[in-house]
Amino acid sequence: MSTPFEIQSFDEYLNTIHKELGANGEQKRRLYFRGQSRRVHEGYSLKPSIARYAHLGMLPLAALEQLECEVLETFSNHLLTYVQHRPMTPWEELAIAQHHGLPTRFMDWTTNPLVALYFAVHNTNGRSGDSAVYVLISNPKRYADLKRGQTVQVKPVADAATVPATGEGKDAYEDFGVDQDTEQTPITASETAETDDISADVGPLELPTPFKITENIIYDPPHVSPRIRAQDGVLLACWQPMRELEEKDYLEIVIKQGAHDEIRRRLDQYGVFDKQLFPDLDGIAKWLKYRAFEINGTI
């Protein structure tokens, strides 16, 4: 994979983001960023946490989907003990599960390039090697736009790859997918009355579960945690969760090792540090560790 950007300083990173990537207001579409302390070519592929379990890759798609659904159902059964409100959709349930460390088909990204830079350099003391910020350039559809009907309609399709996760009757979410091959137009009320054909378009509110999508979707999760809000976090729902993202889907910005110390100090000056991104006791402890013991700074 070619690497057009190699960053030697904090200012060079800012210039690259604003001038080269157009994140200065001229960019018409959203950009999503992900910082990693190790690069893809070192074996740290861009893939969901569930893909870290190689044995799951041996399962048929139907069996993998069933396992994911059963795990999520068990997790959801315990939610009411720990949350103040019941999630309204499987998307919300899976987002909460992801936040609390359950392996899922979601990948963490952010709309804030400085947050991604923080994750690329914050934990690289004592080791050699460059880190990287990855920019998602495949421009996936957004769940929010689908729900509001502001992008291509979602239509139900026959599901040749998977089977329902349970043996019970089909619900409104099953056997849906985002059609990639045909041009779609909104269905009219008369057409709805005339046919129950499975290929008919449906309204924007009838969306697939994360397990029934047929392309990657960006999901803006509810602020179930102050961390999500502080980190401007978004989730990439991967329709092929055991596969890493293809090179055509992202751009790599290499952060050279020699720039890490300077970048950490500049991020601290900009207010991008543990206490802000992790607004809890863990974040305060990490911030004090860095300021007092690692850089001998003021508290």
C-alpha positions, 0 to 999 in steps of 0.5 A, a space after each residue: 500500500 502506498 503511503 502518501 503522507 508521513 508526518 514529522 510534527 504536530 503542525 505537519 499533521 494539522 496541515 495535512 488534514 486541512 489542506 490535503 484532506 479538505 477537512 477545513 470546511 471545503 470537504 463536502 462529505 464527512 471524514 472518519 479517523 482511526 488512530 493506531 499505535 501500530 500500522 496495518 502492515 505490522 499485522 494490526 489490520 483494520 477489522 472489528 474486534 470479533 475478527 480477532 478470534 480466528 476460529 470464528 472465521 471457520 464458521 458458516 455465515 449462518 452459524 456466526 450470525 446465530 452466535 452473535 445474536 445469541 450473545 447479544 440476546 444474553 447481554 441485553 437480558 442483563 442491561 436493565 440492571 445496569 442502564 437507566 433506559 432500555 435500548 430501542 434497537 439492536 443497533 443501540 444494544 450492540 453499541 453498548 456491548 461494544 462500549 463495554 468490551 464485548 467483541 462485536 462487528 463494530 469498529 471504533 472511529 472518530 470524526 475528530 482528527 486530533 482524537 485519532 492522533 491521540 490514540 496513535 501516539 499516546 501509548 508508544 513510549 518505550 517501543 520502536 516503530 511508527 504509528 498511523 492515523 487511518 482515514 476512511 475514504 470509502 464514504 459508507 452510508 450513515 444509519 441516521 441518513 437511512 433512517 431519515 430517508 436522506 439516502 438510498 432506500 433500504 429494500 428487503 432481499 432474499 437472504 442466500 447467505 444466512 438463515 434466521 438466528 432463531 426458529 421462530 417466525 420472521 420479524 420486521 428486521 429479518 432478510 433485509 439488506 442494502 441493495 447494491 445492484 439496482 437503482 431504487 426509487 421510493 415506493 408509493 402507497 398504491 404500490 404497497 397495497 398492490 404487492 407483498 413481493 419481497 423485492 419491493 422497496 420499503 420505507 426508510 424507517 424499516 432498517 436491517 439489524 447490524 447482522 443483516 446489512 449488505 454493506 458497511 454502515 456508519 452508526 452514530 451511537 447514543 451517548 451511553 457513556 461520556 467517553 463516546 461524547 468526549 471522543 466524538 466516537 462513531 461506529 463502523 458496522 461491518 457486513 463482513 465482520 471477519 474480513 479486514 477493510 480493503 486498502 481502497 477503503 482507507 488512507 494511511 497517515 504515518 506518524 513517524 516515531 521521532 515526532 511522538 513526544 512532540 505531538 503528545 505535548 502539543 495535544 496536551 496543550 490543545 486539551 486532547 489528553 486522558 482527563 478530557 477523553 476519558 472523563 472518569 477516574 481512569 482518565 484522571 489517573 492516566 492524565 496525572 501519570 503522564 503529567 507528573 511522572 512521564 514529562 515532569 510537567 505541572 499539575 
